[in-house]
Every structure is written in C-alpha cells, then in structure tokens.
Amino acid sequence: MTDYPPKLAALLDTLSTFADPAERAAVLIDFADKFHEVPPSVATRPFPRSHQVPQCESDAYVWALRQPDSTLKLYFAVENPSGISAKALAVILDRTLSGLPPEAIARVDTDIVERIFRQNISMGKGLGLMSMVQAVQALARSAPHS
C-alpha cells in the first residue's frame, strides 16, 4: 500500500465508500463543478506548451508555484469544456496536494487515478489522467529547493 499524504488518503478512503458507480460518478461530477481555472496572475491563453499535459484528451495544463513556506500550490487549466474527469482530478489534486512540500507531491503515485475513478473511464482517458499526475510529479521534482 502506498503511503499517501493525509488529505489524499482521507479523500481516497471517502471515495472507497461509494461502491455504486452512479453515486461515485455524482461525487466526481460535484468535484468537477468546483473547478476553478488557473488565475491570470499565473498564466493566460495561449498557455505555454511546456505546461500542457501529454496524452490528455481534455487538453489540460498544470503549474506548480512555490509558496513562501516552501510548499507548492497547484493550478490547472482544462480546455475541453466536457473534460469532467480532468476537472475532477484537478480539484482533487489541488485540494489534497497544494500546501505540501515538493518531495511529498513528487511521491504520489499514478495509482490514485484507478482508486479515484475505478473502472468508470476509458483506457485513453485513464492514460490522460495518469499523465496529469505525472505532470504534477515532474513539476514537484523540478521545483527549486529552498
């Protein structure tokens, strides 16, 4: 079992209580509805390709900004208006990983995609969502050390 940061572990535990795929989908849609796009102070369109998530069908972008306390704050853009899964994952990653040190974020495994979405997504969508996690990991690994 992977050792997840506390907020992520708690969210994964909560999601595991939703055995009914329809209930789980409703919860994930609720997360997607809370998506807030990257603020203009961080990035504006056209977004730089260097922040684009490869393989993501929803045309997602990710940024990680170091905070004064040396933690990271994650920001996302999802260009596909119907990118509900990408928006849900963006909200989950922001809520559970922002505020952590880069080392903790870099250790989060892509297995969280299956734990969050179960079998309710296509292989292509799953690869794109895992790429979102990998993009966050890469930004955390490349974050300047304090």
LOVEXKE-651129 format. One record per atom (N, C-alpha, C, O, CB): x negated, z negated, y negated; residue in three letters. Coordinates in steps of 0.001 Angstrom, whole numbers, plus 500000, padded with zeros to 6 digits. Each point is the difference from the previous one (the first is absolute). Glycine has a CB too. Layout:
XZYALA ...
This chain:
499158500000501189MET 500842500000498811MET 499119500000498756MET 499041499236499895MET 502795499543501346MET 498506502078497843THR 499260500104498751THR 500321498807499110THR 501123499496499984THR 498884503018500183THR 498995497055499106ASP 500183498897499051ASP 500404500600498657ASP 499166500560499288ASP 499119497969501919ASP 502996501352498451TYR 500511500584498768TYR 499950498982498865TYR 500085498795500235TYR 501401502731501101TYR 498374498971497414PRO 500131499081498867PRO 501373499319500057PRO 500956500596500498PRO 497484500842498088PRO 501676497323500914PRO 501232499208500154PRO 501295500695499566PRO 500989499953500731PRO 497578498097498929PRO 501448502586499179LYS 501246500640499534LYS 500381501157500912LYS 501180500198500286LYS 498286499149497347LYS 499543501421502828LEU 500279501115500898LEU 500475499483501351LEU 500944500545500572LEU 497333500856498250LEU 501084497557501695ALA 500415499414501281ALA 501440499508499918ALA 500779500216500928ALA 496843499114499553ALA 502739500015498423ALA 501364499497499838ALA 501001501153499957ALA 501073499918500596ALA 498038498080498168ALA 500534503075500529LEU 500914501147499917LEU 500155500664501362LEU 501111500363500387LEU 498228499999497218LEU 499566499799503124LEU 500081500599501338LEU 500849499142500929LEU 500775500528500797LEU 496970500517498868LEU 502113497629500235ASP 500831499095500806ASP 501479500169499656ASP 500852500050500888ASP 497239498314499236ASP 502200501724498589THR 501391500183499568THR 500552501319500528THR 501112500041500527THR 498438498597497403THR 499683502434501933LEU 500465501302500482LEU 500225499995501505LEU 500881500705500491LEU 497894500386497637LEU 500450498133502606SER 500147499970501462SER 501334499402500424SER 500418500175501145SER 497108499628499061SER 503152499492498886THR 501302499419500336THR 501118501030499953THR 501112499732500456THR 498090498098498647THR 500510503348500349PHE 501009501059499919PHE 499832500951501180PHE 499296501005499902PHE 500763498818497572PHE 500591499853503636ALA 499888500822501202ALA 500830501278499894ALA 499631501030500564ALA 499973496894500762ALA 501506502010497957ASP 500882501159499842ASP 499348500994499039ASP 499727499657498850ASP 502337498916501588ASP 497679502672500030PRO 499355500995499140PRO 500745500232498673PRO 499364500245498974PRO 499776500836503101PRO 502177498844497935ALA 500764500217498774ALA 499757498873498993ALA 499876500242498799ALA 501867500996502526ALA 498191497522499184GLU 499721498858499109GLU 498588500107499426GLU 499787499780498808GLU 501793498765502527GLU 497469501791499516ARG 498612500150499547ARG 499917501112498957ARG 499333499843498977ARG 499804499353503266ARG 501537501925498009ALA 499997501109499032ALA 500583499550498669ALA 499484500370498945ALA 500729501284502932ALA 500856497554498154ALA 500615499512498760ALA 499023499120499226ALA 499919500087498775ALA 502352500008502306ALA 496992499063499630VAL 499005499135499350VAL 498907500852499363VAL 499583499735498872VAL 500894498416502783VAL 499058502867499061LEU 498941500857499470LEU 500490500826498807LEU 499252500228499050LEU 499732499874503243LEU 502261500340497760ILE 500576500720498853ILE 500073499076498793ILE 499771500430498869ILE 501569501046502680ILE 498977497255498688ASP 500029499023498917ASP 498611499855499367ASP 499879499906498779ASP 502009498877502374ASP 497078501201499673PHE 498641499973499458PHE 499751501253499158PHE 499491499907498883PHE 499713498736503103PHE 501151502521498547ALA 499779501255499278ALA 500709499994498646ALA 499481500532499019ALA 500295500664503175ALA 501406498202497760ASP 500751499928498745ASP 499285499168498943ASP 500298500128498812ASP 501794500128502498ASP 496974498898499101LYS 499257499144499067LYS 498679500642499548LYS 499201499370499308LYS 501838498632501795LYS 498745503245499292PHE 498760500704499658PHE 499901500226498497PHE 500945500458499357PHE 499075500660502887PHE 498814498550497214HIS 499689500290498606HIS 498741500853499979HIS 498977499636500580HIS 502096498196498602HIS 499017503293500152GLU 498878500921499948GLU 498848499428499179GLU 500186499137499142GLU 501409502769501101GLU 497226498598500046VAL 498790499619499284VAL 500265500101498490VAL 500528501007499527VAL 498000499797502405VAL 501102498147497311PRO 500238500054498560PRO 499054500992499316PRO 498897500246500489PRO 501886497367499579PRO 499641502947498817PRO 499146500962499281PRO 498655499410499573PRO 499043500744499788PRO 503030500360499414PRO 497844497583500670SER 498724499379499637SER 498962500137501126SER 498801499846499768SER 502452498535498769SER 499223501911502687VAL 499099500158501144VAL 499748501483500284VAL 498858500408500211VAL 501980497415500757VAL 500232502982499037ALA 499853501428500297ALA 501213500771499498ALA 501115499479499959ALA 497485499977502058ALA 501161501792497602THR 501091500883499566THR 499888501329500740THR 498935500370500496THR 501142498526497215THR 501052501811502350ARG 500028501316500623ARG 499233500996499135ARG 499994499866498776ARG 502229499611502305ARG 497145501496499512PRO 499822500161501447PRO 498989498972500513PRO 498926499813499427PRO 501615502662500403PRO 499841496866501270PHE 499141498972500567PHE 498754500640500598PHE 500068501091500565PHE 501933497452499903PHE 496859500779499407PRO 498770500571500557PRO 500047500060501526PRO 500436499061500666PRO 498304500061497359PRO 500802502001502503ARG 499986500190501453ARG 499195498916500712ARG 500245499712501172ARG 499990502743498458ARG 498809496947499669SER 499169498962500611SER 500824498777500399SER 499532499169500778SER 498533501639497865SER 503151499074500835HIS 500865498868500342HIS 501149500406500919HIS 500836499171500357HIS 498572499794497460HIS 500632502321502567GLN 501067500491500871GLN 499756499560501437GLN 498872500024500493GLN 501474501952497991GLN 500730497623502174VAL 499918499577501395VAL 500045501253500883VAL 500990500731499981VAL 500129497020499501VAL 497813502502501293PRO 500021501170500877PRO 501060499851501088PRO 500291498889500446PRO 497270501477499101PRO 503002500735500868GLN 500983500054501094GLN 501351499373499667GLN 500865499931500873GLN 497222500013500662GLN 502119499605497248CYS 501272499346499678CYS 501014501046499549CYS 499809500672498987CYS 498983497201500363CYS 502286502253501416GLU 501050500968499704GLU 500703499710498674GLU 500603500893499404GLU 499708499415503044GLU 499612498449497097SER 500688499597498771SER 499122500144498762SER 500393499583498911SER 500957498841502446SER 497463502162498801ASP 499096500223498883ASP 499741498693499247ASP 500286499881498808ASP 500547502488500996ASP 498619496657500925ALA 499734498674499434ALA 498595499922499423ALA 499084500705500423ALA 502510498288501217ALA 498274500128497385TYR 498724499711499348TYR 499844498485499948TYR 500985499264499942TYR 499098502886498667TYR 498657497392501414VAL 499763498555499967VAL 498796499677499111VAL 499010500731499963VAL 501968499046502358VAL 499143499111496973TRP 498934499463499152TRP 499838498526500316TRP 500958499328500381TRP 499514502361497786TRP 498304497809501673ALA 499727498570500148ALA 499153499587498801ALA 498886500490499818ALA 501229499599502752ALA 500417499014496623LEU 499279499539498813LEU 499563498555500177LEU 500783499129500378LEU 500528502458498185LEU 497406498186501149ARG 499455498641500083ARG 500577499174498866ARG 500053500441498852ARG 497812500392502223ARG 502565497960499268GLN 500565499071499036GLN 498910499026499528GLN 498941499913500622GLN 503350500292500468GLN 497960499070497823PRO 498987499058499495PRO 499547498965501041PRO 498875499507499932PRO 502123500805497815PRO 499872499363503207ASP 499619499019501029ASP 499334500650501217ASP 499850499363501043ASP 502045499207498191ASP 497707502702500628SER 499314500790501038SER 500899500430501146SER 499507500536500993SER 498450498249498417SER 503352500994500481THR 500923500531500997THR 500367501427499589THR 499586500478498944THR 501330497190501602THR 499862502999500299LEU 500445501355499682LEU 501510500029499772LEU 500749499228500599LEU 497353501717500757LEU 502325499951497774LYS 501426500292499791LYS 500190501443500415LYS 499304500891499514LYS 500966497420498560LYS 500685501921502838LEU 500270501336500514LEU 501112500667499200LEU 500966499357499589LEU 498296499916502696LEU 500579502022497506TYR 501016500807499320TYR 500201501273500809TYR 499071500505500630TYR 500312498551497078TYR 501843501454502265PHE 500341501182500790PHE 500847500973499195PHE 500713499614499073PHE 499178499007503008PHE 500016502636498289ALA 500936501028499543ALA 500447500736501252ALA 499193500276500888ALA 499703499975496789ALA 502385500065502394VAL 500548500775501110VAL 500774501148499350VAL 501066499795499420VAL 499089498169502195VAL 499295503237498492GLU 500554501148499282GLU 501250500585500649GLU 500805500635499318GLU 496905499849499921GLU 502465499317502052ASN 501194500517500680ASN 501154499018499762ASN 499932498858500453ASN 498650502324501331ASN 502480499246497511PRO 501095499077499715PRO 500677499462501257PRO 500629498943499950PRO 499715502275497930PRO 499542499485503239SER 500605499502501233SER 498977499295500887SER 500239499814501194SER 501431502038498685SER 497202497757499553GLY 498948499317500760GLY 500298498522500181GLY 499239499144499551GLY 499121502503499576GLY 502750498060501533ILE 500454498614500136ILE 499006499150500781ILE 499712498871499601ILE 502641501937500300ILE 497121499709501195SER 499042499226500804SER 498735499719499204SER 499483498884500035SER 501430502147502061SER 498579499973497182ALA 498788499806499196ALA 500252498988498891ALA 499139499168499713ALA 500133503183500796ALA 501895497712498868LYS 500324499035498941LYS 500129498596500580LYS 499519499037499403LYS 501659502768499296LYS 499463498073502453ALA 500136498685500637ALA 498625499433500333ALA 499734498826499743ALA 502508501838501204ALA 496884500163499625LEU 498665499522500354LEU 499214499626498739LEU 499276499004499995LEU 500748502443502077LEU 500114499337496872ALA 499312499690498743ALA 500424498625499484ALA 499154499206499588ALA 500716503254499866ALA 501418497258500565VAL 500492498697499537VAL 499447498886500893VAL 499555498965499503VAL 502554502118499598VAL 497920499132502207ILE 499506498989500939ILE 498506499748499786ILE 499567498848499958ILE 502190501845501714ILE 497459500371498194LEU 498560499834499798LEU 499710499286498683LEU 499144499117499941LEU 500441502959501403LEU 501133498312497596ASP 499791499355498703ASP 500355498517500072ASP 499224499150499566ASP 501257503028499272ASP 500687497518501707ARG 500463498608500031ARG 499165499093500892ARG 499875498805499732ARG 502381502058499833ARG 497172499702501495THR 499294499145500958THR 498479500029499854THR 499315499106500497THR 502572501272501043THR 497574500651497779LEU 498544500120499900LEU 499464499844498583LEU 498883499515499821LEU 501224501964502135LEU 500662498920497031SER 499526499816498628SER 499753498518499772SER 500783499149500424SER 500488502895498766SER 497624497664500130GLY 499634498610499760GLY 499030499450501025GLY 499594498841499914GLY 502600500863499040GLY 497431501117502015LEU 499019499587501004LEU 498626500573499652LEU 499906500987499271LEU 501904498899502494LEU 497128499496498754PRO 498669500581499797PRO 499873501315500775PRO 500661500190501020PRO 498362497498498647PRO 500131503210499848PRO 499859501311500665PRO 499690499890501492PRO 500494500802500793PRO 498721500109497040PRO 499965498100502559GLU 499619499870501410GLU 501230499766500881GLU 500084500541501103GLU 497677498540498196GLU 503181500125500227ALA 501212499713500778ALA 500871501245500114ALA 500584500260501052ALA 499347497345498190ALA 500155503158499684ILE 500807501227500016ILE 499368501033500926ILE 500705500688500738ILE 500075498858496906ILE 497906500565502319ALA 499300500990500826ALA 500189499745501492ALA 499886500929500801ALA 498442499326497375ALA 501961498498502212ARG 500155499662501427ARG 501397500271500551ARG 500201499910501211ARG 498069498367498451ARG 502690502048499496VAL 501365500238500486VAL 500020501279500819VAL 499567501053499532VAL 501427497758498466VAL 499506501096503221ASP 499965501112500935ASP 501219500910499839ASP 501067499564499567ASP 497635499005502021ASP 501117502695498768THR 501101500959499925THR 501117499686500993THR 501072500601499924THR 497290501114499329THR 501410497355501680ASP 501047499642500961ASP 501229499397499299ASP 501067499893500604ASP 497151499716501135ASP 501632500001496994ILE 501160499455499292ILE 501096501048499844ILE 501175499652499892ILE 497313498770498890ILE 501142502857501204VAL 501008501064499855VAL 500987499942501161VAL 501212500055499791VAL 497124501403498984VAL 501150498430502447GLU 500899499908501155GLU 500796498695499972GLU 501181499980500348GLU 497223501429500992GLU 500954497515498249ARG 500702498711499945ARG 501114500016498962ARG 501025499344500186ARG 496876499510500538ARG 501915501881498195ILE 501015500066498949ILE 501117500975500368ILE 501182499672499891ILE 497063499765498411ILE 501372501760502133PHE 500985501078500185PHE 500445500184501443PHE 500975500706500259PHE 498012500402497796PHE 500314498269502888ARG 500281500165501433ARG 499998501473500374ARG 499138500756499553ARG 502219497132500443ARG 499593502514500811GLN 500059501390500475GLN 500932500849499146GLN 500406501085500418GLN 499119498109501893GLN 500818500325496494ASN 501023500666499188ASN 499453501098499100ASN 500702500455499098ASN 500552497436500960ASN 497509502547500164ILE 499433501050499162ILE 499349501062500867ILE 499609499738501138ILE 500023498618497003ILE 500256502849501308SER 499364501095500723SER 498492499771500054SER 499457499180499260SER 502376502409500021SER 497498499149501605MET 498556499871500115MET 499333500382498688MET 499064499330499563MET 501071501157502894MET 500336500586496909GLY 499419500439498731GLY 500152498955498914GLY 499061499731499251GLY 501426502608501388GLY 500687497078499276LYS 500233498957499002LYS 499130498780500303LYS 499438499389499091LYS 502927501433500570LYS 497530498831501615GLY 499161498871500391GLY 498545500213499610GLY 499342499076499522GLY 502215500477502362GLY 497937501669498319LEU 498622500305499611LEU 499822499865498491LEU 498986499477499538LEU 500804502075502426LEU 501186498915497273GLY 499929499888498542GLY 500006498550499547GLY 499262499629499087GLY 501890502563500722GLY 499682496983500830LEU 500067498585499636LEU 498714499273500391LEU 499524499134499266LEU 502971500925501014LEU 496945500294500874MET 498713499412500381MET 498917500434499016MET 499087499230499702MET 501609500747502726MET 499402501250497067SER 499045500469498992SER 500122499198498709SER 499005499780499310SER 501088502513501693SER 501134497263498663MET 500166499140498821MET 499224498698500190MET 499307499543499090MET 502972501460500462MET 497841498404501635VAL 499279498756500287VAL 498491500268499949VAL 499247499201499445VAL 502676499954502004VAL 497639501961499126GLN 498574500340499990GLN 499495500225498575GLN 498869499629499684GLN 501379501398502593GLN 500570499573496862ALA 499607500208498599ALA 499822498660499297ALA 499065499825499219ALA 502165502373500739ALA 499662496862500319VAL 499890498659499416VAL 498723499319500513VAL 499270499378499228VAL 503267500443500603VAL 497202500300501471GLN 498781499421500586GLN 498756500580499314GLN 499088499263499626GLN 502104500427502596GLN 498784501636497620ALA 498837500671499405ALA 499785499541498552ALA 498865499755499589ALA 501532502240501908ALA 500680497890497739LEU 499864499519498624LEU 499481498565499973LEU 499182499644499151LEU 502683501880500140LEU 498613497659501638ALA 499539498609500053ALA 498511499940500365ALA 499242499217499427ALA 503083500035501232ALA 497271501586500303ARG 498589500009500403ARG 499089500477498873ARG 498865499539499875ARG 501855500873502478ARG 499781500513496826SER 499162500565498922SER 500131499230498693SER 499349500345499014SER 500887501882502054SER 500598496734498911ALA 500175499220498768ALA 498678499336499635ALA 499305499468500866ALA 503142500125499666ALA 497206500440498182PRO 498743499359499604PRO 500042498509500287PRO 501031499353499811PRO 498641502380498414PRO 499235497736502220HIS 499927498560500289HIS 499770499236498716HIS 499348500489499077HIS 499759499964503227HIS 501430498349497645SER 499881499213498770SER 498607499446499827SER 499726499313499017SER 502670500105501152SER 
